[in-house]
């Protein structure tokens, strides 16, 4: 793999998130400037409205920072019939922007509820039926705009646990966004999932994770947002997500997609210039360089 071509960033590594009550959101100009300071040359879009939603204005802003757009994380509710119209409309809006900037990757997440990753109830039969009909619609929207749709396993969504990933890998042909940290949070093994998915891994979110904190989420003695705030995600190489092994495996299969540094953090104030999330990002990049 070529880190110079494949390394990318995401605003969530600077604490910018669509979840309700997430915390202090660093302004976009600083985030994009610090990305380039780290040597990152591409970014995902971030939450709705964080960066310009007009494609020409977005291109101007990104060009001004020397950044390309490589995709967007798109969380939309797909198992509630009364939400589908709004979800399809949002998917289409995001797809139009991504296509206009040749971004390529439509990264789908399927939350239980908008802006909430702390809870998920199992789908009943009716919800499963709605979900089974709506998921192919998102795939078709992505195809219509020439985008690659990848499904993102994520805490508090319909694809979270090892059983969910078994269904994805065994019962569908949908491609995967391999998120190393969220797989640990859901109780899975990132290296095992990478090996099982193989060439279906088309996009990667790299985050390292404290397995003890993840276990508290799994047994419901804590919540996702609480553990993120308490530092569950670590600089790459300092947690339990088997980052070295995952990177070596991806390199061995000639993975050509993006390696997105996407280490969720939650802030309660603006960090001093040169401090804060950028430090963890730089540590993670140095770790990747040691592997590649």
VOPAGU-2260 file (C-alpha; in pm, 1 decimal, decimal comma):
REM VOPAGU-2260
SITE   aa  ch    i         X         Y         Z
SITE  UNK   A    0       0,0       0,0       0,0
SITE  UNK   A    1     104,8     359,2     -61,7
SITE  UNK   A    2      36,2     576,2     242,0
SITE  UNK   A    3     100,0     894,4      42,6
SITE  UNK   A    4    -192,9     810,1    -185,7
SITE  UNK   A    5    -420,9     621,4      51,1
SITE  UNK   A    6    -408,3     815,9     377,5
SITE  UNK   A    7    -718,3    1027,0     446,2
SITE  UNK   A    8    -878,1    1206,7     738,4
SITE  UNK   A    9   -1220,7    1277,9     881,2
SITE  UNK   A   10   -1356,8    1563,5    1094,1
SITE  UNK   A   11   -1457,3    1318,0    1370,3
SITE  UNK   A   12   -1087,0    1281,9    1456,7
SITE  UNK   A   13   -1111,8    1647,0    1562,8
SITE  UNK   A   14   -1431,6    1589,3    1762,9
SITE  UNK   A   15   -1678,7    1692,8    1491,0
SITE  UNK   A   16   -1980,2    1459,5    1494,3
SITE  UNK   A   17   -2347,8    1455,7    1400,6
SITE  UNK   A   18   -2453,5    1285,8    1727,5
SITE  UNK   A   19   -2672,2    1483,9    1964,0
SITE  UNK   A   20   -2483,9    1662,9    2241,3
SITE  UNK   A   21   -2145,8    1540,2    2120,0
SITE  UNK   A   22   -1949,2    1833,8    2256,8
SITE  UNK   A   23   -1741,0    2123,6    2131,5
SITE  UNK   A   24   -1706,3    2131,3    1753,0
SITE  UNK   A   25   -1381,5    2279,3    1621,1
SITE  UNK   A   26   -1435,2    2517,1    1329,4
SITE  UNK   A   27   -1382,2    2372,1     984,0
SITE  UNK   A   28   -1095,4    2598,0     875,8
SITE  UNK   A   29    -881,4    2483,6    1168,3
SITE  UNK   A   30    -963,4    2115,7    1112,6
SITE  UNK   A   31    -879,2    2128,0     742,5
SITE  UNK   A   32    -561,4    2328,1     808,0
SITE  UNK   A   33    -444,2    2077,6    1067,5
SITE  UNK   A   34    -520,1    1787,0     833,9
SITE  UNK   A   35    -280,0    1930,5     578,3
SITE  UNK   A   36     -25,0    2000,4     851,3
SITE  UNK   A   37     -34,2    1626,5     921,1
SITE  UNK   A   38      26,8    1543,9     555,3
SITE  UNK   A   39    -330,4    1432,3     488,7
SITE  UNK   A   40    -446,6    1506,4     133,8
SITE  UNK   A   41    -808,1    1380,0     138,0
SITE  UNK   A   42   -1098,3    1394,8     379,7
SITE  UNK   A   43   -1446,9    1262,9     430,6
SITE  UNK   A   44   -1726,6    1515,3     438,4
SITE  UNK   A   45   -1829,0    1524,0     804,4
SITE  UNK   A   46   -2178,8    1598,1     939,8
SITE  UNK   A   47   -2445,0    1772,2     730,6
SITE  UNK   A   48   -2371,8    2143,4     719,3
SITE  UNK   A   49   -2024,7    2129,1     871,8
SITE  UNK   A   50   -1866,4    2184,7     531,4
SITE  UNK   A   51   -2049,7    2363,8     248,5
SITE  UNK   A   52   -2331,4    2161,3      96,9
SITE  UNK   A   53   -2309,9    2337,2    -237,0
SITE  UNK   A   54   -2069,3    2136,2    -451,2
SITE  UNK   A   55   -1892,7    2437,2    -607,0
SITE  UNK   A   56   -1841,0    2607,5    -271,4
SITE  UNK   A   57   -1724,4    2281,2    -114,3
SITE  UNK   A   58   -1472,3    2232,6    -394,3
SITE  UNK   A   59   -1345,1    2587,6    -342,3
SITE  UNK   A   60   -1298,2    2533,5      32,5
SITE  UNK   A   61   -1124,3    2198,0      -6,2
SITE  UNK   A   62    -903,3    2322,8    -289,9
SITE  UNK   A   63    -799,3    2612,8     -68,8
SITE  UNK   A   64    -662,7    2362,3     181,3
SITE  UNK   A   65    -509,8    2126,2     -73,3
SITE  UNK   A   66    -757,5    1850,0       5,6
SITE  UNK   A   67    -965,0    1612,5    -205,4
SITE  UNK   A   68   -1297,3    1465,4     -95,2
SITE  UNK   A   69   -1281,8    1086,5     -62,4
SITE  UNK   A   70   -1631,1    1005,6      62,2
SITE  UNK   A   71   -1896,6    1073,2     320,2
SITE  UNK   A   72   -2027,6     890,0     624,5
SITE  UNK   A   73   -2405,0     887,0     570,2
SITE  UNK   A   74   -2612,5     773,1     871,1
SITE  UNK   A   75   -2977,5     726,0     773,3
SITE  UNK   A   76   -3267,9     540,1     934,0
SITE  UNK   A   77   -3383,3     257,8     705,1
SITE  UNK   A   78   -3600,3      33,7     924,4
SITE  UNK   A   79   -3887,9     277,6     995,3
SITE  UNK   A   80   -4134,7     319,7     711,0
SITE  UNK   A   81   -4231,4     675,0     804,9
SITE  UNK   A   82   -3866,8     783,9     779,5
SITE  UNK   A   83   -3783,9     640,4     439,1
SITE  UNK   A   84   -3882,0     941,3     226,2
SITE  UNK   A   85   -3650,9    1170,2     422,9
SITE  UNK   A   86   -3374,9     907,9     425,3
SITE  UNK   A   87   -3389,2     860,7      48,1
SITE  UNK   A   88   -3384,4    1237,2      -5,7
SITE  UNK   A   89   -3081,5    1276,2     218,7
SITE  UNK   A   90   -2902,2     989,5      45,9
SITE  UNK   A   91   -2963,0    1150,8    -291,2
SITE  UNK   A   92   -2838,2    1493,0    -174,0
SITE  UNK   A   93   -2517,6    1340,6     -40,6
SITE  UNK   A   94   -2469,2    1131,8    -353,4
SITE  UNK   A   95   -2502,1    1439,0    -576,7
SITE  UNK   A   96   -2228,2    1623,0    -385,8
SITE  UNK   A   97   -1998,8    1320,5    -376,9
SITE  UNK   A   98   -2038,9    1260,7    -748,0
SITE  UNK   A   99   -1975,6    1626,7    -832,2
SITE  UNK   A  100   -1639,9    1610,7    -652,0
SITE  UNK   A  101   -1549,0    1259,9    -773,2
SITE  UNK   A  102   -1541,1    1144,6    -412,6
SITE  UNK   A  103   -1631,0     785,3    -489,6
SITE  UNK   A  104   -1734,8     639,7    -153,4
SITE  UNK   A  105   -2085,6     646,9     -10,4
SITE  UNK   A  106   -2029,2     516,1     343,8
SITE  UNK   A  107   -2367,2     400,4     473,9
SITE  UNK   A  108   -2453,5     359,9     840,4
SITE  UNK   A  109   -2796,9     251,2     958,2
SITE  UNK   A  110   -2867,3     406,4    1301,1
SITE  UNK   A  111   -3152,7     306,6    1524,9
SITE  UNK   A  112   -3236,5     676,4    1550,4
SITE  UNK   A  113   -3089,7     995,8    1407,4
SITE  UNK   A  114   -2813,9    1142,4    1622,7
SITE  UNK   A  115   -2813,9     861,7    1879,9
SITE  UNK   A  116   -2550,3     588,3    1901,4
SITE  UNK   A  117   -2612,5     495,9    2264,4
SITE  UNK   A  118   -2899,3     252,7    2219,2
SITE  UNK   A  119   -3024,7      -6,5    1977,1
SITE  UNK   A  120   -3323,5    -234,3    2011,8
SITE  UNK   A  121   -3347,1    -548,6    1797,3
SITE  UNK   A  122   -3561,8    -510,1    1487,2
SITE  UNK   A  123   -3900,2    -681,1    1495,1
SITE  UNK   A  124   -4037,8    -859,6    1188,6
SITE  UNK   A  125   -4197,2    -546,0    1045,9
SITE  UNK   A  126   -3879,3    -342,2    1084,7
SITE  UNK   A  127   -3675,6    -618,5     918,9
SITE  UNK   A  128   -3913,9    -621,5     625,0
SITE  UNK   A  129   -3884,7    -244,8     581,3
SITE  UNK   A  130   -3507,4    -263,2     611,3
SITE  UNK   A  131   -3483,0    -540,9     353,8
SITE  UNK   A  132   -3669,7    -325,5     103,6
SITE  UNK   A  133   -3494,3       4,0     177,9
SITE  UNK   A  134   -3130,9    -109,0     178,6
SITE  UNK   A  135   -3129,1    -197,7    -194,9
SITE  UNK   A  136   -3275,9     146,3    -267,1
SITE  UNK   A  137   -2966,5     312,6    -118,6
SITE  UNK   A  138   -2744,6      83,2    -322,9
SITE  UNK   A  139   -2930,5     191,8    -636,0
SITE  UNK   A  140   -2899,1     561,4    -550,5
SITE  UNK   A  141   -2523,8     520,3    -509,1
SITE  UNK   A  142   -2499,7     334,8    -840,4
SITE  UNK   A  143   -2704,8     601,9   -1015,4
SITE  UNK   A  144   -2436,6     856,9    -925,8
SITE  UNK   A  145   -2144,7     628,4   -1002,6
SITE  UNK   A  146   -2051,9     581,6    -637,5
SITE  UNK   A  147   -1930,0     282,2    -443,4
SITE  UNK   A  148   -2165,0     207,3    -154,3
SITE  UNK   A  149   -2002,0      45,3     148,8
SITE  UNK   A  150   -2178,3     -52,6     468,8
SITE  UNK   A  151   -2024,8      71,5     791,7
SITE  UNK   A  152   -2063,8    -139,5    1109,3
SITE  UNK   A  153   -2119,5     110,3    1389,8
SITE  UNK   A  154   -2229,1     120,5    1752,2
SITE  UNK   A  155   -2599,6     189,4    1791,7
SITE  UNK   A  156   -2689,0      83,8    1437,3
SITE  UNK   A  157   -2848,8    -213,8    1268,8
SITE  UNK   A  158   -2502,8    -348,9    1181,3
SITE  UNK   A  159   -2304,6    -360,7    1503,2
SITE  UNK   A  160   -2250,0    -712,0    1640,4
SITE  UNK   A  161   -2070,8   -1022,3    1508,5
SITE  UNK   A  162   -2412,0   -1169,9    1420,7
SITE  UNK   A  163   -2493,3    -860,0    1216,4
SITE  UNK   A  164   -2165,0    -892,6    1030,8
SITE  UNK   A  165   -2227,8   -1263,8     974,0
SITE  UNK   A  166   -2549,9   -1169,8     796,8
SITE  UNK   A  167   -2375,5    -900,7     591,8
SITE  UNK   A  168   -2094,1   -1129,4     479,9
SITE  UNK   A  169   -2293,1   -1451,2     436,4
SITE  UNK   A  170   -2631,8   -1335,3     309,8
SITE  UNK   A  171   -2552,5   -1026,3      99,5
SITE  UNK   A  172   -2296,4    -913,4    -155,9
SITE  UNK   A  173   -2267,7    -563,9      -7,1
SITE  UNK   A  174   -1915,8    -426,1      24,4
SITE  UNK   A  175   -1770,4    -327,7     360,3
SITE  UNK   A  176   -1624,2     -22,8     524,9
SITE  UNK   A  177   -1388,2    -194,3     766,6
SITE  UNK   A  178   -1402,6      16,9    1081,7
SITE  UNK   A  179   -1153,7    -145,1    1316,6
SITE  UNK   A  180   -1271,3      34,6    1629,0
SITE  UNK   A  181   -1644,2     -12,8    1583,8
SITE  UNK   A  182   -1594,4    -382,4    1518,5
SITE  UNK   A  183   -1426,4    -408,6    1860,6
SITE  UNK   A  184   -1706,3    -203,3    2019,2
SITE  UNK   A  185   -1960,1    -444,7    1873,1
SITE  UNK   A  186   -1775,2    -745,0    2019,3
SITE  UNK   A  187   -1600,9    -855,2    1700,3
SITE  UNK   A  188   -1247,1    -913,2    1578,4
SITE  UNK   A  189   -1127,4    -667,2    1310,1
SITE  UNK   A  190    -862,2    -898,3    1168,1
SITE  UNK   A  191   -1108,4   -1187,6    1139,4
SITE  UNK   A  192   -1363,8    -966,4     965,1
SITE  UNK   A  193   -1097,9    -831,5     728,3
SITE  UNK   A  194    -994,0   -1184,7     634,6
SITE  UNK   A  195   -1351,7   -1302,5     586,8
SITE  UNK   A  196   -1446,4   -1000,5     378,3
SITE  UNK   A  197   -1126,7   -1001,1     172,4
SITE  UNK   A  198   -1177,8    -812,7    -152,7
SITE  UNK   A  199   -1514,4    -683,2     -29,2
SITE  UNK   A  200   -1323,8    -442,6     197,8
SITE  UNK   A  201   -1345,2    -131,6     -20,8
SITE  UNK   A  202   -1297,5     144,7     237,8
SITE  UNK   A  203   -1124,4     147,8     577,8
SITE  UNK   A  204   -1176,3     355,1     890,9
SITE  UNK   A  205    -880,3     314,6    1122,8
SITE  UNK   A  206    -928,0     360,0    1493,0
SITE  UNK   A  207    -772,8     177,8    1785,9
SITE  UNK   A  208    -988,3      85,8    2080,8
SITE  UNK   A  209    -970,3     -11,4    2446,4
SITE  UNK   A  210   -1142,6    -351,0    2464,8
SITE  UNK   A  211   -1233,0    -307,5    2833,3
SITE  UNK   A  212   -1424,0      10,1    2752,9
SITE  UNK   A  213   -1592,7    -166,3    2459,9
SITE  UNK   A  214   -1698,8    -448,0    2693,0
SITE  UNK   A  215   -1877,1    -200,1    2919,3
SITE  UNK   A  216   -2082,4     -85,8    2620,5
SITE  UNK   A  217   -2159,3    -444,5    2520,8
SITE  UNK   A  218   -2284,9    -539,1    2866,7
SITE  UNK   A  219   -2475,2    -210,1    2896,2
SITE  UNK   A  220   -2299,1     -86,4    3208,2
SITE  UNK   A  221   -2195,6     219,7    3009,2
SITE  UNK   A  222   -2282,9     400,7    2688,1
SITE  UNK   A  223   -2096,9     466,8    2367,6
SITE  UNK   A  224   -2081,5     843,1    2417,2
SITE  UNK   A  225   -1958,8     805,1    2775,9
SITE  UNK   A  226   -1675,1     575,5    2675,7
SITE  UNK   A  227   -1571,6     796,4    2382,0
SITE  UNK   A  228   -1563,4    1095,1    2616,8
SITE  UNK   A  229   -1347,4     893,1    2856,0
SITE  UNK   A  230   -1092,8     812,0    2584,8
SITE  UNK   A  231   -1195,2     468,2    2457,0
SITE  UNK   A  232   -1031,9     532,6    2120,9
SITE  UNK   A  233    -653,1     544,0    2126,7
SITE  UNK   A  234    -382,6     650,9    1881,2
SITE  UNK   A  235    -315,8     365,2    1643,0
SITE  UNK   A  236    -106,0      90,1    1797,7
SITE  UNK   A  237    -207,7     173,5    2155,6
SITE  UNK   A  238    -530,3     -26,5    2180,2
SITE  UNK   A  239    -677,5    -370,4    2114,1
SITE  UNK   A  240    -792,9    -345,0    1751,4
SITE  UNK   A  241    -496,6    -537,8    1605,9
SITE  UNK   A  242    -405,0    -248,0    1380,8
SITE  UNK   A  243     -61,5    -385,7    1285,7
SITE  UNK   A  244    -208,3    -718,8    1182,4
SITE  UNK   A  245    -496,0    -557,9     992,0
SITE  UNK   A  246    -260,5    -329,2     800,7
SITE  UNK   A  247     -29,9    -618,1     712,2
SITE  UNK   A  248    -326,4    -822,4     590,5
SITE  UNK   A  249    -460,2    -537,3     376,4
SITE  UNK   A  250    -115,0    -478,8     234,5
SITE  UNK   A  251     -89,8    -848,5     154,1
SITE  UNK   A  252    -411,3    -846,9     -50,0
SITE  UNK   A  253    -308,1    -526,4    -230,7
SITE  UNK   A  254    -587,0    -316,4     -83,8
SITE  UNK   A  255    -610,4       1,8    -293,1
SITE  UNK   A  256    -877,5     203,2    -113,0
SITE  UNK   A  257    -846,2     481,4     139,6
SITE  UNK   A  258    -711,3     440,3     491,6
SITE  UNK   A  259    -918,1     697,4     679,8
SITE  UNK   A  260    -795,6     806,6    1021,8
SITE  UNK   A  261   -1127,9     821,6    1199,1
SITE  UNK   A  262   -1065,1     824,2    1573,1
SITE  UNK   A  263   -1377,4     950,7    1745,6
SITE  UNK   A  264   -1306,0    1203,5    2019,0
SITE  UNK   A  265   -1532,0    1425,6    2224,4
SITE  UNK   A  266   -1418,1    1771,5    2334,8
SITE  UNK   A  267   -1558,2    2008,9    2595,3
SITE  UNK   A  268   -1358,8    2315,4    2485,3
SITE  UNK   A  269   -1136,5    2446,5    2209,1
SITE  UNK   A  270    -785,1    2303,7    2244,7
SITE  UNK   A  271    -485,2    2533,9    2226,1
SITE  UNK   A  272    -338,9    2582,1    1880,8
SITE  UNK   A  273    -107,5    2290,9    1801,3
SITE  UNK   A  274    -256,9    2080,3    2079,4
SITE  UNK   A  275    -559,1    1856,1    2117,5
SITE  UNK   A  276    -670,9    1598,3    1857,9
SITE  UNK   A  277    -390,4    1680,2    1614,4
SITE  UNK   A  278    -142,7    1517,5    1852,3
SITE  UNK   A  279    -320,3    1180,3    1838,3
SITE  UNK   A  280    -353,2    1206,6    1460,0
SITE  UNK   A  281      20,0    1265,1    1423,8
SITE  UNK   A  282      96,6     971,4    1654,0
SITE  UNK   A  283    -127,3     748,6    1444,6
SITE  UNK   A  284      33,6     856,9    1118,7
SITE  UNK   A  285     380,1     789,7    1260,4
SITE  UNK   A  286     262,7     442,3    1359,7
SITE  UNK   A  287     131,6     370,9    1009,2
SITE  UNK   A  288     458,0     491,3     859,7
SITE  UNK   A  289     642,3     242,7    1079,5
SITE  UNK   A  290     434,7     -37,0     924,3
SITE  UNK   A  291     437,2      76,8     562,9
